Amino acid sequence: MAVDRRLLPLFLLSAAALAGVASATGPFLSDGVFQVSAGSTGRSLLQAKKDCPVNFEFQNYTIITSKCKGPKFPASQCCAALKEFACPFYMYLNDDSNTCASTMFSYINLFGKYPPGLFSSECKEGKLGLSCADVPQRDISTADGRHHAQSSLLAWITVLSVLVALLFH
């Protein structure tokens, strides 16, 4: 999968309106992705967010949890780990019309049991957010292989059960 190296903000969950910025030097994780979106007053039918196409439930969070450890949570290690995990998804996380950023941080906090605001207070690089230009890109899929393996295993168990039932009937 070819990665577009333009500057794109990876919105870090902003309570304010999120705006995309594009440049020509490399991908970014914007500061807006870190903050949980607060509910707005008034009607929001036209502002409903789409489901995230990435299945963050089954991603490998040991990239973060093995490097970002308390009680001190060293910023250099935690931010590098966050970038290593999140940068491959920057195109999804920058899209403020979906729930990807909030979903990802929910799972990061669930699996890592991090204090509130850890990444938003510690991980800052510039006005465009965290640069993904220096992060080695890895192949990603919107759902990781474990989910597909579980589905395949369930299908095989079902087929075998039917065959056994037919054999002994």
FIKOLZA-1660 file (N, C-alpha, C; in steps of 0.1 Angstrom, whole numbers, plus 5000, padded with zeros to 4 digits):
% residues 169
   i   px   py   pz ch aa at
   1 5009 4988 5000  A  M  N
   1 5000 5000 5000  A  M CA
   1 5009 5012 5000  A  M  C
   2 5008 5021 4990  A  A  N
   2 5016 5033 4989  A  A CA
   2 5010 5043 4999  A  A  C
   3 5019 5050 5006  A  V  N
   3 5015 5060 5016  A  V CA
   3 5018 5074 5010  A  V  C
   4 5008 5082 5011  A  D  N
   4 5009 5096 5006  A  D CA
   4 5016 5103 5017  A  D  C
   5 5027 5110 5013  A  R  N
   5 5036 5117 5023  A  R CA
   5 5033 5131 5024  A  R  C
   6 5021 5136 5021  A  R  N
   6 5018 5150 5023  A  R CA
   6 5015 5152 5038  A  R  C
   7 5015 5165 5042  A  L  N
   7 5012 5168 5056  A  L CA
   7 4997 5167 5057  A  L  C
   8 4992 5158 5066  A  L  N
   8 4978 5157 5069  A  L CA
   8 4977 5157 5084  A  L  C
   9 4969 5164 5090  A  P  N
   9 4967 5164 5104  A  P CA
   9 4960 5151 5109  A  P  C
  10 4965 5145 5119  A  L  N
  10 4958 5134 5125  A  L CA
  10 4950 5140 5137  A  L  C
  11 4938 5143 5135  A  F  N
  11 4930 5150 5145  A  F CA
  11 4929 5142 5158  A  F  C
  12 4934 5148 5169  A  L  N
  12 4935 5141 5181  A  L CA
  12 4923 5144 5190  A  L  C
  13 4911 5142 5185  A  L  N
  13 4898 5142 5192  A  L CA
  13 4895 5156 5199  A  L  C
  14 4893 5166 5191  A  S  N
  14 4891 5179 5195  A  S CA
  14 4877 5182 5199  A  S  C
  15 4875 5189 5210  A  A  N
  15 4862 5194 5214  A  A CA
  15 4858 5206 5205  A  A  C
  16 4867 5212 5200  A  A  N
  16 4865 5223 5190  A  A CA
  16 4862 5218 5177  A  A  C
  17 4858 5226 5167  A  A  N
  17 4856 5221 5154  A  A CA
  17 4870 5217 5148  A  A  C
  18 4870 5206 5141  A  L  N
  18 4883 5201 5136  A  L CA
  18 4884 5206 5121  A  L  C
  19 4896 5211 5118  A  A  N
  19 4899 5215 5104  A  A CA
  19 4911 5208 5099  A  A  C
  20 4911 5204 5086  A  G  N
  20 4922 5197 5080  A  G CA
  20 4932 5207 5074  A  G  C
  21 4944 5204 5075  A  V  N
  21 4955 5212 5069  A  V CA
  21 4963 5203 5060  A  V  C
  22 4966 5207 5048  A  A  N
  22 4974 5199 5039  A  A CA
  22 4986 5207 5035  A  A  C
  23 4998 5200 5034  A  S  N
  23 5010 5206 5029  A  S CA
  23 5017 5196 5021  A  S  C
  24 5029 5198 5017  A  A  N
  24 5036 5188 5009  A  A CA
  24 5048 5182 5015  A  A  C
  25 5050 5182 5028  A  T  N
  25 5062 5176 5034  A  T CA
  25 5060 5163 5041  A  T  C
  26 5049 5159 5046  A  G  N
  26 5047 5146 5052  A  G CA
  26 5034 5145 5060  A  G  C
  27 5030 5133 5064  A  P  N
  27 5018 5131 5072  A  P CA
  27 5020 5135 5086  A  P  C
  28 5009 5140 5092  A  F  N
  28 5009 5144 5106  A  F CA
  28 4998 5138 5114  A  F  C
  29 5000 5138 5127  A  L  N
  29 4989 5135 5137  A  L CA
  29 4986 5148 5143  A  L  C
  30 4975 5154 5141  A  S  N
  30 4972 5167 5146  A  S CA
  30 4968 5167 5161  A  S  C
  31 4970 5178 5167  A  D  N
  31 4966 5179 5182  A  D CA
  31 4951 5176 5184  A  D  C
  32 4943 5178 5175  A  G  N
  32 4928 5176 5176  A  G CA
  32 4924 5162 5179  A  G  C
  33 4933 5152 5176  A  V  N
  33 4929 5138 5178  A  V CA
  33 4929 5134 5193  A  V  C
  34 4936 5142 5201  A  F  N
  34 4937 5138 5215  A  F CA
  34 4925 5142 5224  A  F  C
  35 4917 5150 5220  A  Q  N
  35 4906 5155 5229  A  Q CA
  35 4893 5149 5225  A  Q  C
  36 4886 5145 5235  A  V  N
  36 4873 5139 5233  A  V CA
  36 4863 5149 5229  A  V  C
  37 4855 5146 5219  A  S  N
  37 4845 5156 5214  A  S CA
  37 4834 5157 5224  A  S  C
  38 4831 5169 5228  A  A  N
  38 4820 5172 5237  A  A CA
  38 4807 5173 5229  A  A  C
  39 4796 5168 5235  A  G  N
  39 4783 5169 5228  A  G CA
  39 4780 5184 5226  A  G  C
  40 4773 5187 5215  A  S  N
  40 4769 5200 5212  A  S CA
  40 4755 5202 5216  A  S  C
  41 4751 5214 5219  A  T  N
  41 4737 5217 5221  A  T CA
  41 4730 5220 5208  A  T  C
  42 4718 5216 5207  A  G  N
  42 4711 5219 5195  A  G CA
  42 4710 5206 5187  A  G  C
  43 4704 5207 5175  A  R  N
  43 4702 5195 5166  A  R CA
  43 4715 5191 5160  A  R  C
  44 4717 5178 5159  A  S  N
  44 4730 5173 5153  A  S CA
  44 4727 5162 5143  A  S  C
  45 4715 5161 5137  A  L  N
  45 4712 5150 5128  A  L CA
  45 4721 5151 5116  A  L  C
  46 4724 5162 5111  A  L  N
  46 4733 5163 5099  A  L CA
  46 4747 5162 5103  A  L  C
  47 4751 5162 5116  A  Q  N
  47 4764 5162 5120  A  Q CA
  47 4768 5148 5125  A  Q  C
  48 4760 5138 5124  A  A  N
  48 4762 5125 5129  A  A CA
  48 4775 5119 5122  A  A  C
  49 4783 5113 5130  A  K  N
  49 4796 5107 5125  A  K CA
  49 4794 5093 5120  A  K  C
  50 4801 5090 5110  A  K  N
  50 4800 5076 5104  A  K CA
  50 4809 5067 5113  A  K  C
  51 4805 5054 5113  A  D  N
  51 4813 5044 5120  A  D CA
  51 4827 5044 5114  A  D  C
  52 4837 5040 5122  A  C  N
  52 4851 5039 5117  A  C CA
  52 4852 5027 5109  A  C  C
  53 4859 5028 5097  A  P  N
  53 4861 5016 5089  A  P CA
  53 4872 5007 5094  A  P  C
  54 4880 5012 5104  A  V  N
  54 4890 5004 5110  A  V CA
  54 4885 4997 5123  A  V  C
  55 4887 4984 5124  A  N  N
  55 4883 4977 5136  A  N CA
  55 4894 4978 5146  A  N  C
  56 4893 4989 5154  A  F  N
  56 4903 4991 5165  A  F CA
  56 4903 4981 5176  A  F  C
  57 4892 4974 5178  A  E  N
  57 4891 4964 5188  A  E CA
  57 4901 4953 5187  A  E  C
  58 4905 4949 5175  A  F  N
  58 4914 4938 5173  A  F CA
  58 4928 4942 5169  A  F  C
  59 4932 4955 5171  A  Q  N
  59 4945 4959 5168  A  Q CA
  59 4955 4955 5179  A  Q  C
  60 4968 4955 5176  A  N  N
  60 4978 4951 5185  A  N CA
  60 4983 4963 5193  A  N  C
  61 4978 4964 5205  A  Y  N
  61 4981 4976 5214  A  Y CA
  61 4994 4974 5222  A  Y  C
  62 5001 4962 5221  A  T  N
  62 5013 4961 5228  A  T CA
  62 5024 4970 5222  A  T  C
  63 5022 4975 5210  A  I  N
  63 5031 4986 5205  A  I CA
  63 5032 4997 5215  A  I  C
  64 5020 5001 5221  A  I  N
  64 5020 5012 5230  A  I CA
  64 5022 5007 5244  A  I  C
  65 5015 4997 5248  A  T  N
  65 5016 4992 5263  A  T CA
  65 5029 4987 5267  A  T  C
  66 5037 4982 5257  A  S  N
  66 5050 4977 5261  A  S CA
  66 5061 4988 5262  A  S  C
  67 5058 4999 5257  A  K  N
  67 5068 5010 5257  A  K CA
  67 5064 5022 5266  A  K  C
  68 5051 5024 5268  A  C  N
  68 5046 5035 5276  A  C CA
  68 5041 5030 5289  A  C  C
  69 5049 5030 5299  A  K  N
  69 5046 5024 5312  A  K CA
  69 5047 5034 5323  A  K  C
  70 5038 5032 5333  A  G  N
  70 5038 5041 5345  A  G CA
  70 5048 5036 5355  A  G  C
  71 5050 5043 5366  A  P  N
  71 5042 5054 5370  A  P CA
  71 5046 5067 5364  A  P  C
  72 5058 5068 5357  A  K  N
  72 5063 5081 5352  A  K CA
  72 5058 5084 5337  A  K  C
  73 5055 5073 5329  A  F  N
  73 5050 5075 5316  A  F CA
  73 5060 5085 5308  A  F  C
  74 5072 5081 5305  A  P  N
  74 5081 5090 5298  A  P CA
  74 5076 5094 5285  A  P  C
  75 5075 5107 5283  A  A  N
  75 5069 5113 5271  A  A CA
  75 5076 5109 5259  A  A  C
  76 5089 5108 5258  A  S  N
  76 5096 5104 5246  A  S CA
  76 5092 5090 5242  A  S  C
  77 5091 5080 5251  A  Q  N
  77 5087 5067 5248  A  Q CA
  77 5072 5066 5245  A  Q  C
  78 5063 5072 5253  A  C  N
  78 5049 5072 5250  A  C CA
  78 5045 5078 5237  A  C  C
  79 5051 5089 5234  A  C  N
  79 5047 5096 5221  A  C CA
  79 5053 5088 5209  A  C  C
  80 5065 5083 5210  A  A  N
  80 5070 5075 5199  A  A CA
  80 5061 5062 5197  A  A  C
  81 5057 5056 5208  A  A  N
  81 5048 5044 5207  A  A CA
  81 5035 5048 5201  A  A  C
  82 5029 5059 5205  A  L  N
  82 5016 5064 5199  A  L CA
  82 5018 5066 5184  A  L  C
  83 5028 5073 5180  A  K  N
  83 5030 5075 5166  A  K CA
  83 5032 5062 5158  A  K  C
  84 5040 5053 5164  A  E  N
  84 5042 5040 5157  A  E CA
  84 5029 5033 5155  A  E  C
  85 5020 5034 5165  A  F  N
  85 5007 5027 5164  A  F CA
  85 4997 5035 5155  A  F  C
  86 4996 5048 5157  A  A  N
  86 4985 5056 5151  A  A CA
  86 4989 5060 5137  A  A  C
  87 5001 5063 5133  A  C  N
  87 5005 5069 5120  A  C CA
  87 5000 5061 5108  A  C  C
  88 5000 5047 5109  A  P  N
  88 4995 5040 5097  A  P CA
  88 4980 5043 5095  A  P  C
  89 4973 5048 5105  A  F  N
  89 4959 5050 5103  A  F CA
  89 4956 5065 5101  A  F  C
  90 4966 5073 5099  A  Y  N
  90 4964 5088 5099  A  Y CA
  90 4953 5093 5090  A  Y  C
  91 4951 5086 5078  A  M  N
  91 4941 5091 5069  A  M CA
  91 4927 5089 5075  A  M  C
  92 4925 5078 5082  A  Y  N
  92 4912 5076 5089  A  Y CA
  92 4910 5085 5101  A  Y  C
  93 4921 5086 5109  A  L  N
  93 4920 5094 5121  A  L CA
  93 4919 5109 5118  A  L  C
  94 4923 5114 5107  A  N  N
  94 4922 5128 5103  A  N CA
  94 4908 5131 5098  A  N  C
  95 4900 5121 5095  A  D  N
  95 4887 5123 5089  A  D CA
  95 4877 5126 5101  A  D  C
  96 4874 5139 5103  A  D  N
  96 4865 5142 5114  A  D CA
  96 4850 5138 5112  A  D  C
  97 4847 5132 5100  A  S  N
  97 4834 5128 5098  A  S CA
  97 4831 5113 5103  A  S  C
  98 4842 5107 5109  A  N  N
  98 4840 5094 5114  A  N CA
  98 4844 5093 5129  A  N  C
  99 4842 5082 5135  A  T  N
  99 4845 5080 5149  A  T CA
  99 4859 5073 5152  A  T  C
 100 4868 5073 5142  A  C  N
 100 4880 5066 5144  A  C CA
 100 4889 5071 5155  A  C  C
 101 4891 5084 5156  A  A  N
 101 4900 5089 5167  A  A CA
 101 4895 5086 5181  A  A  C
 102 4882 5088 5183  A  S  N
 102 4877 5086 5196  A  S CA
 102 4877 5071 5199  A  S  C
 103 4874 5062 5189  A  T  N
 103 4874 5048 5191  A  T CA
 103 4888 5043 5194  A  T  C
 104 4898 5048 5187  A  M  N
 104 4912 5044 5189  A  M CA
 104 4916 5047 5203  A  M  C
 105 4914 5060 5208  A  F  N
 105 4918 5064 5221  A  F CA
 105 4910 5056 5232  A  F  C
 106 4898 5053 5229  A  S  N
 106 4890 5045 5239  A  S CA
 106 4897 5031 5242  A  S  C
 107 4901 5025 5231  A  Y  N
 107 4908 5012 5232  A  Y CA
 107 4922 5014 5238  A  Y  C
 108 4929 5024 5234  A  I  N
 108 4943 5026 5240  A  I CA
 108 4941 5028 5255  A  I  C
 109 4932 5036 5259  A  N  N
 109 4930 5038 5274  A  N CA
 109 4925 5025 5281  A  N  C
 110 4916 5017 5274  A  L  N
 110 4911 5005 5279  A  L CA
 110 4923 4995 5282  A  L  C
 111 4931 4993 5271  A  F  N
 111 4942 4983 5272  A  F CA
 111 4954 4988 5280  A  F  C
 112 4956 5001 5280  A  G  N
 112 4968 5006 5287  A  G CA
 112 4965 5012 5300  A  G  C
 113 4953 5014 5304  A  K  N
 113 4949 5021 5317  A  K CA
 113 4957 5033 5319  A  K  C
 114 4957 5042 5309  A  Y  N
 114 4965 5054 5310  A  Y CA
 114 4957 5065 5317  A  Y  C
 115 4964 5074 5324  A  P  N
 115 4957 5086 5330  A  P CA
 115 4951 5095 5320  A  P  C
 116 4939 5101 5323  A  P  N
 116 4933 5109 5313  A  P CA
 116 4942 5121 5308  A  P  C
 117 4942 5123 5295  A  G  N
 117 4950 5134 5290  A  G CA
 117 4965 5131 5288  A  G  C
 118 4969 5119 5291  A  L  N
 118 4984 5116 5290  A  L CA
 118 4989 5120 5277  A  L  C
 119 4984 5115 5266  A  F  N
 119 4989 5117 5253  A  F CA
 119 4987 5132 5248  A  F  C
 120 4976 5138 5251  A  S  N
 120 4974 5151 5247  A  S CA
 120 4983 5161 5254  A  S  C
 121 4986 5158 5267  A  S  N
 121 4995 5168 5274  A  S CA
 121 5010 5166 5271  A  S  C
 122 5013 5154 5268  A  E  N
 122 5028 5150 5266  A  E CA
 122 5032 5151 5251  A  E  C
 123 5024 5148 5242  A  C  N
 123 5028 5146 5228  A  C CA
 123 5025 5158 5219  A  C  C
 124 5035 5166 5218  A  K  N
 124 5034 5179 5210  A  K CA
 124 5047 5180 5202  A  K  C
 125 5045 5183 5189  A  E  N
 125 5057 5186 5181  A  E CA
 125 5057 5199 5174  A  E  C
 126 5046 5203 5169  A  G  N
 126 5045 5216 5161  A  G CA
 126 5031 5220 5159  A  G  C
 127 5029 5230 5151  A  K  N
 127 5015 5235 5149  A  K CA
 127 5006 5226 5142  A  K  C
 128 5012 5217 5134  A  L  N
 128 5004 5207 5126  A  L CA
 128 5002 5194 5134  A  L  C
 129 5008 5192 5146  A  G  N
 129 5006 5180 5154  A  G CA
 129 5019 5172 5153  A  G  C
 130 5017 5159 5154  A  L  N
 130 5028 5149 5154  A  L CA
 130 5031 5145 5140  A  L  C
 131 5044 5146 5137  A  S  N
 131 5048 5142 5123  A  S CA
 131 5049 5127 5122  A  S  C
 132 5043 5122 5111  A  C  N
 132 5044 5107 5108  A  C CA
 132 5055 5105 5098  A  C  C
 133 5062 5115 5093  A  A  N
 133 5072 5113 5082  A  A CA
 133 5083 5104 5087  A  A  C
 134 5087 5104 5099  A  D  N
 134 5098 5096 5104  A  D CA
 134 5094 5082 5109  A  D  C
 135 5081 5079 5108  A  V  N
 135 5076 5067 5114  A  V CA
 135 5075 5056 5102  A  V  C
 136 5082 5045 5104  A  P  N
 136 5082 5035 5094  A  P CA
 136 5067 5030 5092  A  P  C
 137 5063 5030 5080  A  Q  N
 137 5049 5026 5077  A  Q CA
 137 5048 5010 5076  A  Q  C
 138 5037 5005 5082  A  R  N
 138 5035 4991 5081  A  R CA
 138 5022 4989 5074  A  R  C
 139 5020 4977 5069  A  D  N
 139 5008 4974 5062  A  D CA
 139 4997 4972 5072  A  D  C
 140 4986 4978 5069  A  I  N
 140 4974 4978 5078  A  I CA
 140 4962 4973 5071  A  I  C
 141 4953 4968 5078  A  S  N
 141 4940 4965 5072  A  S CA
 141 4930 4971 5081  A  S  C
 142 4918 4972 5077  A  T  N
 142 4908 4978 5085  A  T CA
 142 4903 4969 5096  A  T  C
 143 4905 4956 5095  A  A  N
 143 4903 4947 5106  A  A CA
 143 4915 4937 5106  A  A  C
 144 4920 4934 5117  A  D  N
 144 4933 4926 5117  A  D CA
 144 4930 4911 5115  A  D  C
 145 4940 4904 5113  A  G  N
 145 4939 4890 5110  A  G CA
 145 4932 4881 5120  A  G  C
 146 4933 4885 5133  A  R  N
 146 4927 4876 5143  A  R CA
 146 4912 4875 5142  A  R  C
 147 4906 4887 5138  A  H  N
 147 4891 4887 5136  A  H CA
 147 4887 4878 5125  A  H  C
 148 4895 4878 5114  A  H  N
 148 4892 4870 5102  A  H CA
 148 4895 4855 5106  A  H  C
 149 4905 4852 5113  A  A  N
 149 4908 4839 5117  A  A CA
 149 4897 4833 5126  A  A  C
 150 4892 4841 5135  A  Q  N
 150 4881 4836 5144  A  Q CA
 150 4869 4833 5135  A  Q  C
 151 4866 4841 5126  A  S  N
 151 4854 4839 5117  A  S CA
 151 4856 4826 5109  A  S  C
 152 4868 4824 5103  A  S  N
 152 4871 4812 5096  A  S CA
 152 4870 4800 5104  A  S  C
 153 4876 4801 5116  A  L  N
 153 4875 4789 5125  A  L CA
 153 4861 4786 5129  A  L  C
 154 4852 4796 5131  A  L  N
 154 4838 4793 5134  A  L CA
 154 4831 4787 5122  A  L  C
 155 4835 4791 5110  A  A  N
 155 4829 4785 5098  A  A CA
 155 4833 4770 5097  A  A  C
 156 4845 4767 5099  A  W  N
 156 4850 4754 5098  A  W CA
 156 4844 4745 5109  A  W  C
 157 4842 4750 5121  A  I  N
 157 4836 4742 5132  A  I CA
 157 4821 4739 5128  A  I  C
 158 4815 4749 5123  A  T  N
 158 4801 4747 5118  A  T CA
 158 4800 4736 5108  A  T  C
 159 4808 4737 5097  A  V  N
 159 4808 4727 5087  A  V CA
 159 4811 4713 5092  A  V  C
 160 4821 4712 5101  A  L  N
 160 4825 4699 5106  A  L CA
 160 4813 4693 5115  A  L  C
 161 4807 4702 5122  A  S  N
 161 4796 4697 5131  A  S CA
 161 4784 4692 5122  A  S  C
 162 4781 4699 5111  A  V  N
 162 4771 4694 5102  A  V CA
 162 4775 4680 5096  A  V  C
 163 4787 4679 5092  A  L  N
 163 4792 4666 5086  A  L CA
 163 4791 4655 5096  A  L  C
 164 4795 4658 5109  A  V  N
 164 4794 4647 5119  A  V CA
 164 4780 4644 5122  A  V  C
 165 4771 4654 5122  A  A  N
 165 4757 4651 5125  A  A CA
 165 4751 4643 5114  A  A  C
 166 4755 4645 5101  A  L  N
 166 4750 4638 5090  A  L CA
 166 4755 4623 5090  A  L  C
 167 4768 4622 5094  A  L  N
 167 4774 4608 5095  A  L CA
 167 4767 4599 5105  A  L  C
 168 4764 4605 5116  A  F  N
 168 4758 4597 5127  A  F CA
 168 4743 4598 5128  A  F  C
 169 4737 4603 5118  A  H  N
 169 4722 4604 5118  A  H CA
 169 4716 4592 5112  A  H  C
% end
